[in-house]
Amino acid sequence: MQPTVETHSDQSSTRQLRRLPEGTVNRIAAGEVIERPSSVVKELVENAVDAGAGAIDVVFQDGGRTLVQVSDNGCGMTADELMLAIERHATSKLPDDDLVHISTLGFRGEALPSIGSVARLRIVSRPQSGGDAHEVSVEAGRTQAAKPAGRGRGTMVEVRDIFYAVPARLKFLKSERSENAETADIVRRLALAHPEVAFSLTAGERRMIDVAAGERRTRVGQIMGAEFLDNCVEINAQREDVSLTGYAGLPTLNRGQANMQFMFVNGRPVRDKQLTGALRGAYADVLMRARHAMAVLYLTCPPEFVDVNVHPAKAEVRFRDPGLVRGLIVGSIREALGVSAQRTSTTLASQTMRAFSPLRPSPAARAQAFDMQAPPAFQGFSEDQAAFAGVDQPAGEPFVAAEPQTEDTTDYPLGAARAQVHENYILAQTSDGLVIVDQHAAHERLVYERMKAERQAAGIERQPLLVPDVIELEPASVERLGGAAEALAGLGLVLEPFGPGAVAVREVPALIAGSDISALVKDIADDLAEADSVDALGERIDHVLATMACYGSVRSGRRLKAEEMNALLREMERTPNSAQCNHGRPTFVELKLNDIEKLFGRK
């Protein structure tokens, strides 16, 4: 018996090219433009800004599912313009059809018809030039003719029941809280980009944002908080036709997430990998790993220098010369932070004050302490004081007093060393307070900056080893170090493979001579493994230097003389970025006398 063979008709011959219906085309476009309710807010608020609005109010209900409403006092539209606004590829933002010299926030011409294809859209507008107000409605792509309405000058756009025409999209929306947070972030970014415009956002019964029109610095404080303004440096730099302004937070003021980084290109909020990478590079050797800087940066350049139409949501841009932009961001921020080398964030002082808050023992503990006192008879204060004054500091105690100095150095920014405690922390007295310095972290930064300066000048000075130091490693690490031998020699570390499982170190940087070379080489091998390739070593060269500096710095547990402590303080005052070590930790904490007096109830 012959097997039965099933045959299938070739359907390819019946397929024909056809033009999609307008509603389907709009829904496809909506998939690109309208990802979620916050996308609707972004498009509508950008339209309001481009319309010259001085105040924009956003109302958000049920995470945007039931209502998104954006009202403005901009130029408004006539009845004919309303009907044109809901057609695809209709826009007032390209007066001469020039796709290069774009000076507006949006120009796609698809936002309103896309929204109307998946939701119930209603627009009410009255032109600033005079005339009556009109409204137009679109429901799932079906348009109603414009009709008279009542409204003051400006425009109100109301979007109800988003995605009701494509209910499958509703399943992908996040919780109401998540949608509210995303919308608030979008409004905050636009508010930072345009401080001359007043913004408000009401989500349900809660007013999440309410900022009046004003100056840029005031707006930054309203959005970022007063703490940021107190702990930031101002950026104002230019290269060729590209300028960068804004504010960058001190390294010691940081976050666990990058949600407090705001960047703008020609007034347009962007989330661009090139820009965030440049910001990360600017803080590379002053910020702890897994921590993120706080910054508000405004990049201004000629329109032809940047392509703003490379992303459907206009979130990313493409620069004609990305290297120039990266160099401008990295260089200007590092320079500004270097000028503020002796500044640490006020949050450190606040944390220290909380740690120093008076401890209140329990009644039982106080009673036990009273019972242990001996002798029970009361002794006068003058006798106790005299006895205390005659007690010598026992050897091995974690406190070393600095010898009196002939020169009064309390007027220096970091003051005069008065003591060393726990063989690691220097206590210095300033003219108006107290400074606590981590000697290891501080010296680590000093060595690092010296090595960087030497490398940029004539190369890092080397010191040959009398007997080469042979270090055993796994073969993969030996191979990586051998491939990077030339680059490492430029950093003062000369080594070569010594068989399949070891390397021989022949010269080391003079600044770190005497340190644990074996541990250093193993750490550098790990750095090369993270770099993935020898070519990527150039990007991690500062990190390798920081590793070397860590091994060459004054270690914790070493007692310092008074002149050594003061010399360390003076060099910190001359060194860039000395407020934090190579790993981003603070090198000192400053307490003002006023704060100290509060601890004792004097203020």
LOBAVEX-459404 format. One record per residue: x, y, z of N, C-alpha, C in turn. Coordinates in pm, whole numbers, plus 50000, padded with zeros to 5 digits. Layout:
// residues N
XYZXYZXYZ
...
This chain:
// residues 603
500854988150000500005000050000500885012450000
500545021449910501315033849901500895043150015
501875050050080501525059350187500765071350134
499845076150219499055087850181499895100350197
499915108350093500705120750096499755132650094
499855141050198499015153050204499665164250125
498875170850047499385182149968498785194950021
499605205650020499175218850066499235228449949
498195236049935498165245749826499155256849854
499815261549755500785272449768500025285649775
500015291249900499255303549920500015315749874
501325313849842502105325649803501565331949675
500935323349589500445328849463499205337549483
498535335749601497315343649625497605356349701
498875358349750499195370349825499375382049729
498755393049763498835404949678499175417049764
499905426149702500195438749770498915446849783
498725453049898497555461449918497895472750013
497165483250007497335494550096496545492050224
497225493550339496555491250466495545502250493
494465498850565493505509150603494145519650693
493605531750690494165542850768494195539550917
493145532950967493115529551109494235520051148
494505510051063495585500651091496935507551087
497105516550990498365524050981498585532251107
497545538751156497665546851276497985538351399
497395526251406497675517651521499115512551517
499635509951396501045506051385501945517451432
501625529551389502395541251432502285543151582
501115540251637500925541551781501825532051857
502105520351798503005510951864504395516451880
504835525451790506155531651801506145543651894
505095551851886505055564551958504465562952096
503365555152106502635553952233502915540552296
503995539652373504335527152439503515524952565
503195535852637502505535252765501895548952791
501075550552896500455563652921501465575052936
502625572452994503615583053008504105588052872
504065579352770504435583752635503455594152583
502165592452617501165602352579501475615752643
501805615452773502145627852844503335634652778
504355626952745505555632552683505225639852553
504455633352466504125639452337503285652052355
502305651452445501405662752461502095674552529
502935671852628503635682752696504655689152602
505345681152521506265686852423505525695852324
504345691652282503545700252194503195713452262
502865712652392502505724852465503695734252476
504885728652502506085737052510506355743652376
506255735952268506485741652134505435752052097
504265751352162503215761152134503425774052212
504545775052284504845787352356504115788852487
503715777952550502975778652675503845783952787
503245791752876503925796452996503565788453117
502515780153108502085771553218501445759053158
501815747353211501315734553162500845726453281
499595721553275499015713653384498685699753331
499145689453403498925675653364498075668853471
497015661953429496165654253519496235639753475
496465630653572496705616553544495825608453637
494965599753583494065591753665494295576853639
494335569053747494475554453737495705550453655
496835557353682498055554253608497935557453461
497015566353424496825570253284495855561553208
495355551053271494445542053199493125548753165
492555556253259491245562253235491325576553186
492365584053227492435598153187493865603253187
494205609953077495405618253067494955631653010
495195642053085494745655353040495905665253053
496165672352945497245682352942496645695552896
496765705752980496225719052948497365729152945
497285738752853498325748952843497705762252803
498495772852815498065786152773498885790952654
499175781552564499985784652447499205791752338
499705790752215499165798552103497785793952062
497405781352091496075776652055495925773951906
494735768851867494465765351727493055769551688
492905772451560491585775351504490875762251473
489615762951430488855750851397489505743151283
489985750451180490635743651067491935736951110
492685743851197493945738051244493695725751331
492605725751407492255714051487492025701851399
491285703551291491015692351202492295687551135
493205696751106494465693051042495405686051141
495315689851270496235684451370496075669551391
494875664351364494645650051388494865641651263
495415647751158495795640151039497255636151050
497595624650991498985620050996499895629150916
501105631050972502165638850907501755653350885
500915658350975500585672650973501295679051091
502035689751068502805695951175503045710651145
503205718551248503565732551234505035734751269
505785723951290507135725051344508225724251237
507845722651113508805722651003508345732750897
508495745750925507965755750833508585755350694
509845750950684510505750550553510915736350514
510305726250576510565712150545512025708250563
512725715150652514135712350677514245702350792
514725690250763514845679850864516175680450938
517015690250908518315691450973518295702051081
517835714051047517815725151142516495724751220
516445715851318515215713851395515365721051529
514445730051558514535738051681513365735251776
512585725151748511435721851833511675708351901
510785705051997510925692452069510395680551990
509375682751911508805671751836508365676251699
508435667151601508015670951466507495658951387
507275647551456506895635551381505555636951312
504635644351372503335646051310502435633951322
502775624351410501995612151423501385610551562
501755618951657501335616851795499815617351809
499185628151768497745629651789496925619151713
497165616851584496385606351518496675592451575
497885590051621498205577051682497455575251812
497395585751893496645585052018495175582851990
494655590151892493245588751857492875575251801
493865567851752493555554651693493435543851799
493935546551921493895536152025493145540652150
492615552952151491945558252270490855567852226
490195573752326489205584252300489875597752321
490045605052211490795617552212489865629352194
490055639552276489265651852265490205663752280
490125673152187490985685052190490095697452187
490315706252283489615719052288490665730052282
490495739852191491525749952175490915763252133
491585773852178491225787452138492505795052107
492605801051988493865807551949494125820252030
495405823152051495795835252122495435847752043
495405846351912495125858051827493675862651835
492815854851899491405858451912490515848351844
489225850151856488285840751797487715831451901
486805822651856486115813551946486905800751965
486555793852072487155780752098486365769952025
487055759351985486425747951918487005735151977
486255724551954486735711451998486545701251887
487415691151890487335680251795487565667251871
486915656451828487015643651896487415632751799
488205623351847488595611551769488425599451859
487735589351811487495577351890487825565151806
488935558451844489385546551771489535549351622
490055561151589490315564751451489165571651381
487975572151442486825578651381486765593251427
486795602351333486885616551363485525623251354
485235632051448484025640251445484415654551406
483545661151339483825674651291483985684151408
484765694651387484995704651492483695712051520
483495715451649482295722751689482655732951796
481845743251813482155753651912482225747852053
483045754152135483215749752274483605761852358
483595759952487483965770652578485325768052641
486245777652625487585776252684488325789452672
489225791952768490115803352757491185800752653
492065810452633493095809052531494055797652567
494445790152466495315778652485494635765852441
495195754452483494715741452437494605731652553
493565723452547493395712552641493225699652560
494095689852587494005676852521493615666452625
492555659152598492035649252692492055635552626
492705625952690492805612352639492175603052742
491105596252703490415586952794490495572652741
490505563452835490465549052803491545545252702
492785547652739493895544552648493925529652618
494225526452494494325512752442492995505252447
491855512352457490605504952457490355498652320
490925504652214490765499052079491705487252056
492745486052136493665474552128493845469352271
492845462752327492875458852469494035449652506
494635442952409495765434252441496935442252499
497045454952459498155463252509497985466452658
496755466152707496525469252849497195459152941
497355446752893497955436452976499425439253006
500055447652922501485450252938501775462753019
500725469853062500945481553145501355477353285
502175485453349502635482553484501625487753585
501975486753711501075491053817500855506153811
499795510553879499495524953882500655532853939
501295527654043502425534754103503585536054004
503875525353929504965525853832504675535753722
503435535753671503085545153564503135559553615
502695561753738502775575253795504225579853808
505095570753853506505574253870507155577453737
506855569553635507445572153502506955585353446
505685588453464505135601253416505765612853491
505935611453622506565622053701507985624553654
508705613853619510075615453570510105623153439
509155620253351509105627453223508805642153244
507855645153330507515659253356508675666353424
509375659653515510535665753579511605669253477
511865660353384512885662853282512495674853196
511245675553156510815686853074510815699753156
510505698853285510545710653370511965715753387
512945706653398514335710853406514815716953275
514305711653163514725716853033514165730653007
513015733953068512345746753038511905753553167
512855759553238512505766153365511605778253347
511515783453226510655795153202509175791553198
508865778653206507485773853200507105768053336
505905771253384505395765353508504785751653476
505025741953564504525728353543503795723553668
502735715653646502085708653756501655694953707
501715685153798501285671453768500455666653884
499205662853855498295657553956497955643153919
498335633654005498035619553984497005615154086
495785612754042494705609754134494405622054219
494495620654349494275631854440495575638354485
496685633654433497995638154480498645647554380
499105658954428499865668354345501345664454355
501865657954251503225652754254504265663354219
503905672454130504845683054086504075696054078
504675706554129504065719854120505185730154130
505675734754016506795744054014506415756253932
506765767853984506485780353916507605783553817
507315791853720508325796153624509385804453695
510635803053654511705810553719513025808153649
514115810353723515455808553670515865793853677
516925790653600517365776753591517805771453727
518635778853800519135773853928517995771254026
517005780054024515845778054111515105765354074
514925763153944514225751153898515015738553934
516335739053921517155727553958516965724254106
516925734454191516685732254332515315726454359
514295730754282512945725554301512845710754265
513565706554163513475692854116514485683754187
515715688454202516785680254259516865681254411
516335692054468516395693854612517485703554653
517285709954768518255719754818519585713154850
519565700554891520815693454924521735692954803
521165691054684521985690454564522635704054537
521865714854549522425728054525523555731154623
523455726254744524495728754844525745720354820
525615709954738526725700554721527005697554574
527055708054494527325706354352528315716954305
528885714754188529755724654124529095729053995
529305741353958528705746753836529605743653717
528995739753607529715736353485529435747153380
530495752253319530355762253212531585761053123
531455753653015532615750952929532175750952783
533145752452694532835752652551534035747552472
533745739852368534745735552271534165737552133
534855745252053534375748651919532965754651930
531985748651864530625754151868529725746951967
530295738452051529515730652146529775736052287
528715739152359528855744152496528145734852593
528665734352716528105725952822527935734452946
526715735052998526445742153123525655732853215
525495736953339524695729053432525385727353565
525055716453633525535713953768525875699153783
527015696553848527445682753875527645681154025
527095670554082527185668254225528575664154268
528935667354390530205662754446530205647454451
531365641254436531405626554437530835620354563
530995627154677530485621554801528975622754814
528345629654721526885629954714526475621254596
526035609154621525765599854512524535591554543
524125583554448522925575354460523215560954417
522365551954459522485538054418521935535454280
521175545054224520635543954089520955556754012
520825556053881521165567553796519935576153766
518925575753853517685583053824517775597953856
518925602453907519105616753931520155622453836
520205617053716521055622253610520165627253497
520235640053470519375646253369520265653153265
520035649653138520845655253030519935660552920
520365671752862519545678652762520425682952646
519905681252527520595685352405519715695152333
520155707652326519375718352263517955719052319
517845717952452516555718952518515725706352515
516265695652460515525683052449516025672952551
515185667852641515635657452736515995644652660
517145638952691517575626652624518095616852728
518035604152694518645593552773519585586052679
520735591752659521645587252555522825579852617
523165568152563524255560152617525595567152605
525795574752497527055582052482527245592152595
526175599452626526275609852728526405603952867
525615593552898525735587453030527085580653047
527625575152939528965569252946530025579752971
529875591452910530825602352934530735607253078
529525608153132529355612253271529995602053365
529815589453335530425579053417531945579853410
532475582953293533925584453279534465596253356
533675607153365534125618953437534295616053586
533495606853639533565603353782534305590253805
535015585253704535545571653709536415569053830
537315578453865538245575753974537935583454101
536715588554112536325595654235535015590454293
534455579954232533155574954275533245560054301
532615555554408532615541354439531865533454331
532265520954316531575512454220530135510254265
529245508754166527815506654190527145519054248
527835530554246527225543154287527165552254166
526205561554167525975570054051525955584754093
526565592954010526625607254038525265613754014
525085625654071523915633754045524345645453956
523595648153852524005658553759522825663653677
522895676453639521955682553545522815689953443
522865684853320523775690153219523005694353094
523365706253043522715711852924523765713252814
523575705652707524495706252593523835714152482
524545724252432524015732752324524975732252207
524445729552088525275728351969524465732451847
525115735251735524365738451612523465726751572
522295729351517521375718451482521985708151387
522845712651296523435703351201524485694251266
524895697351389525885689351459525285676651520
523955676251534523305665251602522085660651523
521875647551518520695641651455519745637351566
518595643851574517635641051681516545631351638
516635626151518515555617551467516025603251447
516885598351538517405584651525516675575051616
515715579851693514995571351788513515574551778
512625564251774511185566951760510645576351866
511115575151990510635583652098511525595752121
512475598052031513385609552038514175609852168
514485597952224515205597152350516715597052329
517185592752211518605592352182518925601652067
520175605652063520645614551957521945609051900
522365614551788523625610451726524405623051691
525665623651737526495635351716527435633351598
527705644151529528635643551417530045640451465
530405645551584531715643151643531535638851788
531225626051813530985621551950532205622852040
533405621951983534615623352063534735637252124
534355647352048534405661052101533445662652218
532245657052205531245658152310531705650852435
532235638852418532705631252534533845638552604
534795643652526535915650952585535465663352660
534455670252606533945682252672533305678752806
532505668152809531835664352934532845659653038
533725650452999534695644953094535645655853143
536185663753051537165673853089536585684753178
535395689853143534825700953219534405696653359
533845684653373533425679953505534645677153592
535655670653536536855667853615537535680853659
537575690653571538185703353607537405710153719
536085710053710535255716453813535395709253947
535435695953943535595688454068536985690454127
537985692054039539335694554088539455707854160
538745718054112538755731054179538145729854318
537165720754332536495718754461537085706854535
538415705454528539065693454582538835691754731
538725702754806538595701654952537145702454998
536195699654908534785699854947534245685754958
533555683055066532785670655079531335674455102
530445665555071529025668855080528615670955225
527655679655244527155682455380526465670455440
526085660755357525445648755410526405641055499
527715641555470528675634655555528675640455695
528645653955702528605660255833527325656655908
526215655955835524945652355899524995638255954
525565629055875525675615255921526585614356044
527665622156042528585622156155527905627656279
527125638256263526415644056376525455633956437
524765626156353523855615956406524635605156481
525815601756429526625591656497527135596756631
527365610056641527865615856764526765619856861
525515617556824524415621656912524585615157049
524285622557156524495617257292523755604157313
524465594357365523855581457397523115582457529
521935576557537521135577257659521015563057716
521845559457814521785545757869520475543457943
520095530957951518855527258020519015529658170
517895531058245517995532658391518785521558458
518635508958408519375497858468520865499558449
521255504258329522675506258302523235517458388
522435528158406522895539158490523055534558635
522125526258683522205521258821523425512258839
523695503858738524865495058746526145503158750
526205513758666527395522258665527575529158799
526465533058863526565539858993527075530159100
526595517559095527025507659195528505504359183
529055505359062530445501659040531405512859077
530885524759106531755535759140532415533159275
533695536459286534435534859413535525545659418
535755551759533535015549559657533665556259653
532695552159740531355557759737531325572159783
532305576459857532305590259907532505599959792
531845611259799531945621559696533315628059698
533915629759576535195636559566535025649359488
535685659659529535555672659463536075672359320
535525681359237535905681859096537365685759080
537845695059169539215699659156540205688259177
539875678859267540775667559291540795658159171
539585655459113539525646858995540295653058879
540135665758863540785672658752542295671858766
542795673758889544225673058909544755659158884
543995648958928544435635158905544455631758757
543435636058682543345633158538544495639758463
544865651958507545915659258436547255652458449
547445644458552548745638158571548875624458510
547805619358444547845605858387548605606158255
549595597458240550325596258115549575587058020
549785589357889549145580957788549835567357786
549125556457819549765543257820550185539157678
551275531657671551745526757541550725517057485
550485518057355549545509157290548135514157288
547845525357357546495530757353546235536757214
544995536057164544685540957029544555556057022
545475563357080545415577957077546845583357086
547215591856994548525598056994548325613056979
548765620757078548635635257071549755641056987
549405651056907550405657856826551155668056910
552455669256884553235678956958552785693056921
552875702557012552505716356981553345721756866
552705729256777553375734856662553705749456687
554895753556642555275767656658554445776556567
554015771056453553205778756358551745774956375
550885784856385549455782156396548895779456258
548525766956231548035763056099546535760856096
545815765456197544375763256200543645771256094
544295781256036543645789155932543675782255796
544435771455783544425763855659543065756955643
542665753855519541355747255499541165734555582
542225726355593542125713955670542725715255809
543125727255848543515729955985544845724056026
545045723056158546285718156219546015704856288
546915694956266546775681856328546925683056478
546005677256552546055677356698546275663456756
545865652956683546015639556738545785629256628
546195616956658545915605456572545235594956659
544085590156615543345580156693543235567256614
543295556056688543205542756628544215540956516
545305548356524546425547156431545975547856285
544915555356258544435556856120543745570156095
543215576456198542425588556179543125600556243
543285610956163543925623256208542845633156249
542965638556369542065649056415542755662356396
542135671256320542715684356292541735695156333
542285705756390541475717156434541545728156330
540385732856286540315744156194539875756556271
539825767556199539455780156266538005780056311
537165771656251535755771456288535195757456305
536065747956340535535734556360536605723956372
536255711956324537085700156341537045691956212
538195686156175538285677556058538835664056101
538205653356054538665639656078539125633955945
540385629855936540985625455810541325610655819
540965603155715541395589255700542755589555632
543825586655707545175588555654545465579355536
544975566955538545235557855426544515562455301
543225565655313542465570155196543035583055139
543435592355226543985605055179545305603055106
546215595355165547525593355101547385585354972
546425576554967546145568954844545825578454729
544995588354754544675598154651545905606354611
546735610054708547925618154679548895610454589
549125597854622550025589654540549455587954400
548175585654392547515583754262547665596054173
547405607854228547505620054149548955622754108
549915619254195551325621054158551695611954042
551225599654048551545590253940550905594653809
549685599853815549045604853693549825616553635
550285625553721551055637153674552365632753611
553045622953672554285617953616554055611453480
552985603753471552695596953344552445606953232
551765617753262551465627753159552685636253125
553635637153217554835645253193555895636953121
556805631053196557925623853136557845608953160
556735603953208556615589853239556885587153385
556305576453436556445573153578557855568153606
558455573753709559805569953746559825555553797
560815547853749560915533753786562065531553884
561955520653958563035516354045563315501654018
564515498353965564835484353937564945476354067
564535463954060564665454954174566015447854167
566695446954281567995440354285567865425854242
566815419354290566505405654250565085405554196
564865401354071563505401054016562555393154106
561355398254118560335391854202559515382454114
559625369654137558905359654057557575356754126
556475358454051555125356954108554405346054030
553915336254102553205325054039551745328854015
551285325853894549905328853854549395317653767
548075317653744547515307853652547885312053509
548005302453417548475305453280547685316553211
546365317053232545575327453165545995341353210
546275343053339546715356153389548085359653336
548975349553326550315352053271550205356953127
549315350853051549135354852912548605369052901
547655372552987547095386152984548155396453022
548925393553125549965403053167551045404353060
551385393252995552385393852889551915402452772
550645400952737550115408952628550035423752659
549915426952788549825440952830551145446252884
552245438952863553525442652922553965456552879
553775459952753554215473052705553425484352771
552105482452782551285492752846551635494052993
551895482853060552255483253202553615489653223
554535487753128555845494153139555705509353136
554725514253061554475528553061553975533653194
553465524753278553025528353412554105525853516
555285521653469556395519553562556545505353611
555685496253565555755482353609556295473853493
557555469453507558205461553402558195446953444
557555438553365557505424253395557555416453265
557795403453279557835394653162557435380653206
556875372753114556515359053150557755351153195
557565342753295558635334553351558135320253353
558075314653234557505301353221555985302253207
555305290853199553855290953175553015295353294
553585295053415552785297853534553355308353625
554125318053572554705328453657555145340153573
555305351753638555875363653576557005368653666
557995375153603559115380853676559005396053670
558915402553783558835417053792560255422453809
560695431053717562055436253720562125450653767
561075458653740561075472553784559665476153833
559605485153928558325489653983558335504853989
557155511153993557115525754009557815529754140
558645540154133559405544354251558495548254367
557315553554336556425558154441555855546754525
555855534654471555265523454546556315513054582
557585516554570558645507054604558485502754750
558655489954774558525484654910557145479354943
556195481154853554845476154879554745461454838
553605455554860553375441454830553185439854679
554265437254607554215436454462553425424354415
553525413254487552815401154447551315403454445
550775409254552549335411954557548945422054451
549825431954427549525442054326549395435754188
550345427254151550325421054018549085412254002
548695405154107547495396854099546235405354079
546175416754145545015425654127544985431353985
546155434853931546195440053794545765429353695
546155416853720545715405953634544205404753635
543585406753751542125406553759541535418353682
542175429953689541685441553613541695438653464
542765432253417542845429053274541785419053235
541425409853324540375400253294539035407253278
538785417553361537535425053350537505433553224
538685437353174538755445653054538435437652928
538395424352939538035415352828539095414452720
539905424652698540925424252595542025434052631
543195431852572544305440952596543995454752541
543245455352431542905468352372542065476652469
541275470052552540435477452646541225482352767
542525478652777543315483052891543415498252896
543465504652778543575519252776542425525852850
541235519852845540095525452914540185523353065
541005513753108541095510653251542445514753310
543205522853233544555526153275544555533653407
543595542653426543525550053553543195540753668
542375530553639542045521053745543265512953786
544115509353688545345502253720546255511053804
546345523853768547125533253847546585534353989
545255534754000544645535754133544985523454216
545025511854153545405499754226546835500754275
547735505854190549125507654232549215517554348
548475528454338548535538654444548055533254577
547075524354571546555518554695547635510754768
548455503554692549515495654755550685504254799
550825516154743551955524654777551645535254878
550455535254936550065545955029550335541955173
550245552055261550415549755404549325540255451
549705529455515548735519555555548075523355686
546875517855705546215519355835547055512355941
547105518156061547865512156170549255517956187
549645527256102550965533456116550845546456192
551645547856296551645560156374552425570956301
551865582856298552495594256231552895604756332
553995611456302554415622756383553595635056344
553675645256429552895657256404553255663556271
554565664356241554965670556114554505662155995
554435648856011553945640355902552455642655879
551705643755988550265645955975549985659455910
550685669855952550465683055894550915683655749
552025676655717552465676155578551415669455490
550775658955543549705652355469548535661755445
548155669455546547045678855531547355689555428
548615694855431548975705455336548975700155192
549455687955174549475682355039548055679454991
547175675355080545775673355041545175686254988
545535697355051544975710355009545475714454871
546595708754826547145712254695546765702154586
546155691054625545945680054531544515679654481
544315678154349542955677054296542245664554350
540945665754368540085654454405540475647954538
541145655554625541615649554750540495647354851
539285651254821538175649054914537685634654911
538135626754812537755612754807538945604454759
538995591954801540085583254760539825577754621
540725569054575540605563654440539365554954421
538805550154532537615541554524536335549454547
536445562554565535265570854581534845573254725
535565567554822535205569854961535715583455006
535035589955098535515602955146536825601455222
537715611255207538985610955280538905618655410
537925627455424537795634755550536345639055570
536025641855695534725647155734534965659755815
534215670155784534375682855854533145685755939
533375689656063532315693756154532545708256192
531545716456173531635730356213531465731556365
532085741856421532015743956565530575745656610
529765751956526528355753956559527645740556576
527975730756489527365717456500527835710256626
529115711556656529645704856775528995710556902
528825723656904528215729757022526775725457039
526085722256929524715717356940524665703957014
525705695756995525735682857062525705684357214
526275695357262526355697557406525335707857456
524355710757370523285719657412523705734057427
524795738157362525245751957373524525760957273
523865754957176523175762957073521695759557073
